[in-house]
């Protein structure tokens, strides 16, 4: 990855859900115009299934993904380079000698019923 590329990821959930799945927002900063995706065990590690779109803020990319509660491993793929999330406190070694980021998605009770929670 070029040294000037800044990565920052935010994984948030909101109260929306579809069939028990939690809405999780993946976000990362990269060079404007980059090709950015998130790949993990939730999409068979395919960088083609969840492509992030550049927002109105140049170099900021986001994508909503609906996930069942559980633990997931993932990486960002930026211009073909696979990168663990440097802002994620949870990592696990992988079979390639590097690390995958770990996302914990859970539902917690709220005033209007269960609310999804996601943390990395």
N, C-alpha and C positions, 0 to 999 in steps of 0.2 A: 504494500500500500504506500503511495507517495507520502512523504513526511508532512506535507501541508494538509492532508486530508483529516478533517476533524470528524470524529464519530461521537455521537451522543444518542442514546436510545431512551425512549420513555415507553413504558408499557403500562397502560392504564386500562381500567375497565369502567364501564358505565352500567346504569341500571337496566339497560336494554338486554333482552335475551331472546333467543329463538329456539324453541323446543329444548329448553334446559341448557342451552349453550350460552356462554358468557361472551359479551362483545369486548374484544381486546384490541387496543390501538397500539400498533408498532410504529415507532417514529425514529428517524435517524437523520443526522446531518452529513452531507457529503458534498463533493464539488457539484455546482450547478450543472445540470444536463447529464448527470451520471445515470446509469442503469442500475436500479436498486431493487432488491427483493429480499424477502425473509423466507428461509427454508428450515424445516425442522421435521421432527417425527410426526407432527400433526398434518403434514402434507407430503409424506414420503420423500422428504428432502429434495423436493423439486423447486428450483429457483424460478420456474415458469408459472407456478400456480398462484403465488401471492406477490405480485409486483407492486412496489410502493410507488405512489405518484408524488411528483414534486408539487408542493403547495404554493400559495401565493408568495411565500417567503423563499426566495431563491436558495437552493441548496438544502432545503428541508423537505424530507420525504415521509409520507404516512400511508398507512393501510389498516383498515379494520378487518379483523379476522374473528370469526365465531368459533369458540372452542368449548368443549365439554370441560367441567371441572376435572383437574388432574395436573400432573407434572409433565412438562414438555421440554425437550431439548431443541435448540435452534441456533442458527447463525444468520448474519446478514451477508448478502452477496452483492458486492458493489463493483460494478464493471468487471465481473467475473472473478473477483477475489473474495474468498470466503473468510469472514471475520467473526470471531466471538464478540459479543457485546462488551465493550470495555467498561460500561456503566452498570453492568449486571453483577450483583454480589454473589450469585450462585453459579458455579461452574462444575462440570464433570469431565474427566478425561474421556477422549474418544479413541477409536481403533486406529486413527491416523497419527497418533502421537501429539495431538493438540487438544484443545478444550472446546466444549460446547457450552453455551449459556443455558441456564435452566430457568424456566418460567413456572411458577406455581399459580394455578387458577383455582379459586375456590368460591363457593357461595356462602355468604354469611347472612344470618337473619337481619332484617331491617324492619322499619315501621310498616312498610307496605308489602311485606313478604320478603322472600330471599332476594338478596342483592349480590351480584357477582363481584368478586374481588380478584385482582391479578397482581402478583408481585414477582419480581425477578430476583 
